[in-house]
Amino acid sequence: MFRVFGCCRKNVVHVEADECRNTHSSLSRVNISLTSATTVNSDGKISIWNRLFGRPTNYQRDKKRVTGLVDKTSEPKEKKKKPFRWWRKRNRVTPAPEEPLPKKLCPPAPHKHTVVKVTGGKGPEFQRVLLPVTEKEEGPTCSVPEPLAHPQRKCLGLPNPAQICYMNSCLQSLLTLEDFIKSISCQEPVWSTTPNAAVMSSLMDISRSHFSSDVWHKIRLLIQFKSAVAALNPEFNDLDQKDVHEFFTSVLHQMRSLDAQLRMTAASMGRTYSCPVEDHMLFKMRNIRTCKRCGEGSTREEEYTCLSLDLIRGKGTIEQMLENYLKETELEYKCECGATKSRNRMSFVNLPRVLVLHLKRFRFTPMFQLKKVHDPVDLSRDLVVSSSEGGACYSLVSTISHLGHSAKSGHYVSDGMDLDVEQEDLSDRWFTYNDAVVTKTTGHSVCAKRRNSSYMLFYKRHD
């Protein structure tokens, strides 16, 4: 029978052996020193593991410490170097002071503002993720690839947190129509009292914050505008990519639907209300049908806010596409005389202040699959249109283009004329609005670059 003592001692372990009855050994006590076979901790204590099993972790080092050959306080401590991490420099938004950006790419900011990193992806899910950066990471920042004429132009962009490039491009084109925005703003006392006019209210909030550098404030305003449009159009309630023409039509239709209610509200306040959509974008088309046999016909007038034009195969101009839309066509119609064929012709009754043209870039194949048409279109800077009330001259002020090779994926961008430049100015200064990125360009460059991708055109009438 063996008993182990000395578990609480520091240096020596004693093992006591009792005299066995069956043996004639005169050994009554055995004193075994395990000092050299034990491991001493940094505080001078022997670990429990080594007390029981005597398995040293570093025999030579512990032996020197126990015998006093080496003072552990005099041992130099090795400094561990931090391993290189390749991702530390990857997520930096602004460079360090010793690595400034080139002056050509980024002019010094006139005032401090929150820096926001915008990253994006390719393919059908063209998203933007906004990452805030603290104020400690200061340095030259740049949100545009080239310097702009106005120091605040780089704040004109709209962030894209989740596939809302169709809404951003639509808003940028609407904000380019300065008279249309002023018409909404001057009637704010009327529509501000109506809860249903959330579309106008959120649109004006975005217009007032157009030059703001607060990205998160803009995101909140964009969410409010999207929710206001989705209140009557649930198809825009999700985060999927949508058609910009359908979204634009829904916004105008929702504004027009408030006309009767706002007129009554204005009358109760002793004011008058005029719908901005009807004043600037609404026009009438006359549809004349004539029977080929008896010559009898009918006339019908319809209201439009946008004309959808078919593309010409190979290559075409805006004038040719407009002529094809207005030319006489043949249609099947059963007349009272028994004839089944008639002639149909359309013409302008009046002309709007802003003529919006939609180019049919998407069409269905015989197998009912949506396909994008890449036929080039020569964009006309000036356009002359005639109507029953007379003709008018229009100038191109904004475009919306669809970038991509298929109808299932792509990205929308907007190009607009600088509002500080008159239409007759020879500087030809335009801007390209690619979500949060705003670049300087010219109208001539836009007409050349958007020949195969132009989707919506905005023409302003010369008064």
N, C-alpha and C positions, 0 to 999 in steps of 0.2 A: 504494500500500500504506500503510495507516494502522495505527499502533500506539497503544494507549491505555496511558498511564502514570498513576501517582499514585493508584492504588486504595487505597493505604494512607495517603494524605495526608488532612489534615483539611479544608482550606478551598479549595484550588485544584486544578483538574484541568488538566494540560498535554497538548496534542495535538501530536504531532510528525509532520510530513509530509515524506517524502523527495522529493527532486527527481525529477520524471518525465523520462524520456528524450525523449519526444515533444513536450514543451512547453519554452518558453524562460522560465519563471517564475523569478524570482530569489529567491522566497520559500523559505527553507530550514527555517524553524521558525515555527510559529504558536502563540502563547501566548494561550489563551482562558480567561477567568475565568468560572466557573460558580457563583460564590459566591451571587449573588442568585437563581439559578434552582434551587437545591438546598434540600432540607429538612434542618434540623438537629434531631437528637433531643434529648431532655431532658438527656442527658449530654454534649452538645456534639459529637457525632459525626454525620456525614452517613450516611444510610441507603444501603445497597447499591443499592436500586431507584432512588433519585434520583441516585446517582453515574453509573449507566448511562444513564438515560433523562431525567433532569432534570425530573421532574414533581412539583412541590411540592404538599404537602397543604394548607398554609396559608402563602401567600407573604408576606403582610404581617406575620404574627406572627414567622416565622422571620427575616425581614429585620431586624426590630427587635432580635431576640435576638443576631444576628450582629454588627450594627453597635454593639451596646452601649447602645441607647436605653432598653431596658427590662431590668431585673434580674429574672430569672425567679424568684429566691428571694423577691422582694417581691410577686409576684403572689398575690392572695388566692385560696385554693382554695374552690371552691363546694361546699357540702355537699349531697349528694344526699339528698333526702327519700325515705323508703321509701314506695312506693305503698300505698294503702289496700287491704287484703285483707279481703273480706267474710266469709271463712270462719274468720278468727282468733277471732271471738267466737261462732261457731256451735257449736263443739265443746266449749265450756267447760261443765263439769259444775257447779261451784260458782261463785257470783258473787264479784266482787272485794269487798274490805272496804268500799269506798264504795257498793256496791250490795247491801246485805243483803236477805235474804228477809223478807217480812212475818212478824211474830211469830205471827199467827193461823195461817199455813200451816206454819210450821216452828219448833217450840220448840228452844231450844239443847240440844245433845246433852250428856248427863251425862258422857260420856267420849269420848276420841278413838277413831275407828275408820276403817278404810279406806273411802273413798268409792267407790261403784261406780255407773256410769251404766248404766241399763237402757233400751234402745230396742227398739221393736217395730214390726211391720207389720200390715197388714190383709189380709184374704183367707184363702184356705185354708192358706197357709204362715204361720201366726202364730208368728213366731219372736222370740227375745230375744237380743241380742248384748251381752255384758258387756265393758265397757271399764274397765280399772283406772286410777286416778288416783293420782299420787304424793302423798306426804305434804306437799309444799310447797304444794299448792293447798288451804290450809286455809280454813275459813269455816263458816258455819252450813249444815248438811246436813239433808236431809229425805227420807225414803223413804215417807212416808205423807201423804195430802192433808190430814189433820186430826189434831190431837193426840189421843193415846190415854190411857186411864186409867193404864196402867203404862208407865214410860219405856222398857222393853225390848220392848214389843209390836211396834215397828217392825222388830225383827229376826226376827219369826216367819215372814216370807215365805220362799219357796223359789225360787231362780233358775230360769229357763227358757232354757237355752242353745240348744235345738234341738227345738221342738215336743213338749215333754213336759208340757204343761199337764194332760193326762189323768192322768199319774202324780202330779203335784203336788197336784191336787185330791183324788185318792184318799188320798194320804198325810195331807193336812190333816184329812180326815174321820176317818181311823183314829186320828190323834193326839188328836182331840177325845174319843174313847172312852177315858177315863182308866183305867177298871177293866180294859179289855182290854189296854192297854199295861202296866199293873202286873202282870197275870197272866203276860205274857211275861218281864218283867224279873225277877220273883222266881224263875224257873226257869232263869236264865242258867247256873248251874253244870252243868246237864244238857246243854242244847243247845250251849253254847260248846265242848264237846269233840267235836262232830260236824261235820265239814266240810260235810256236805250241808245244814246249817241256816244257810246264808248269808243266806237271806231274813230270818230272825229277827235275825241278827247285824247286818245292815245297817239294818234297821228300828229297832233299838235305838240304833244310832249316830246315826241321823237324829233320833231322839227326844231324845238327850242334847245334840245340837247345835242344837236347835230355837231357842234364844235366842241363838245365836252370830251375830256380825256378820261373820264371815269367809265371804265369798261363795264363794271358790274352794274352801274346805274343804267347803262344802255341795255344790258341784258334784261334787266327787270322791265324796262319799257317795251322791249321786243316781245317778251312773254305776254305782257298785257295786251299788246296789239294783236298778237296771234290768238289769244283767248277771245278777244272781242269779235274777231272775224269768225272764229269757230263756233260762236254762240248760235249763229244762224246757218253755218255751213260746217256740220260735224266732220266732214271728210278732212278738214285741216286741223283736227284735234290731236292727231298722232304726230310722231317724229319722223315719218317717212318723207322721202322726196316727193314734191308735187310739181304740177305744171304751173309755170309762172303766169301764163295767159288766163287759166282758170282762176287763179288767185286774184289777179288784177280785176277780172270781171266781177268776182264776188265782192270785192271791196267797193267798187262803184255801185253795184246793185244794192248793197246794204246802205250806202249813203243816200241813194235815191228813195229807198223805201221809207225814210224818215221825213220826206218832204211834207206830206200832209200834216203829220203831227207837229212838226216844227213851225209850220205856217200858223197853226192854231195857237201854239205857244207864243209866237211873236205877236199875234194880234191881241192876245190878252195882256201883253206888256206894252202895247202901243207902238210896236215895231213892225218891220216887214222882213220877211225871210225869202231868200232866193237860193235854190239848190246849186252848190258849186259845180256838181257834175253836169247838170243841165246847162249851166251858163258857159262851160268851157269845152266839154267833150261830147255833148249830145247833138246829134244831127239826124235828119230824116232822109230816107231814100224812097223814091217813087217806083213802084213795080207796075209796069203796064203789060197786060196780056192781051193779045189780039188773035182771033181765030183766023186760020189760013183760008177757010172756005167762005164764010159769010162776012168776015171783017169785024164782027162784034167782039167786044173785049171788056175788060174790067181794069180798074185802077185801084191800087192799094198803097198806102203809105205806112212805112215802118220806121221805128226809132232805133238808132244804133249808137253805140259808144266806141265801137271798134270794127274795122273791116278785116275779114280774113281772106287773104289772097293766095291763090294757087301758084306754085312755083313753075317756071318755064323750064322744060327739060333742056339740059345743056348749059344754057346761060340766058339770063334775062335781066331787064331793068325794072325799076319800080313803075315807070310810066307804062311799059308794056303789060305788066301784071295788072295795073289799074284799068287799062283799056280792055283787057280780056274780061275783067269783072263786069264792066259796063256794057260790053257789046251784046248784040241781040243773040239769043239762043233759042233753041227749039225744045219744046216740052210737050209731053202728052197730057192732054186735057180734053175731056168730053164736052163738046159744046151742045147747045140746044138744037143746032141744025144737024147734029149727028156726026160732025167731024171730031176727030180724036187728037189732032195736032194743032198747036198754037205757037205763036211767037211771043217771047218774053224779053223785056228790056228793062233795065234799071238805070236810074239817074239820080243825081243829088238834088234834093229840094232846097236845102240850105247847107252851109258849111260851118263846122265848129271852129273854135279858136285853137284847139289842139286836135289834130287828126292823128289817131292811133291806128297803125297798120299791123296786122298779125300775119306773119308768113307761115304757111303750113309746112313746117319742117317734118312733121310726123304724119304718117298715113298707114292704113291697114293694108296688108297683103291679101291676096285671094284666100290664103289660109288663116286669115283673121289674126295675124301677128303684127304688132306695132313695129314700124320700121322708120328710121330717120333718113331724110332726104338731104343729100350733101350738094345739091346743084348750086353753083355760085349765083349771086345776085349783085348786080352793080348798084350800090347804094347812091341815090341822088341826094346831093346836099340841098338842092332847091327843087320844089315841086309846084307845078301850076295845076289847079283843079278848077273846073267850071261847074256851075249849078244853075238852077232856075232863077235864082236871085242875083246871079253874077259870078265872076271868077275871083280867085284869090291866090296869092303866092305864099308858099309855106317854106320853112327852113328846118332842117333836121337839128334837133336839140338833144336827143337822147336815144340810146339803143339798148336793148337787152339781148344778149347772145347766149346760146347754149353750146358749151364746150364739151365735146365727147363724140364718140363714134357710133353709139347705139342709143336707142330710146329708153333702155332700162337703166342707164347710168349716165352721169355727166355732171356738169357744174354750170351755174348761171352767174354771169357777170354783167355789170351795167357800165355804159359809157355815157357821160353827160358833159354838156358845155359848161364852162365856168360861168357862174352867175354874175361875176364882177366884170364880165366882158360883154359888150353889146353884140347883137347879131351882125352889125355892119363892121365890127372891128376886124382888122386884118391880122391880128395876132393868132387867131384860130386856136385858142387855148381850151383844151378839154381835159377831163380826168377819167381814169378807169377805176371803177369801184369793184374790187375783188374782195368782198366781205370787209375785213378789217384793214386791208392793204389798199392804199390809194396811190396811184401813180399818175404822173403828168404825161399827157399825150396831145395829139392834135386831131381835129376833125378829119383831115385828109388821111391820117394814119388809121383812124377808126374805120373809114369807108374801105380802106384797102385790106385791113386785117379781118374784118367781119363779113367778108363776102360769102363764106361757106358756113357761117355759124349764126348770122343775124336771125333773130326770132321775133322781136317786136321793135317797131320804129315809132318815134314820137316826133311829129312835125308841128311847129308853131306857126300860126298865121301872122303875116305882116299886116298890121292895122294902119 
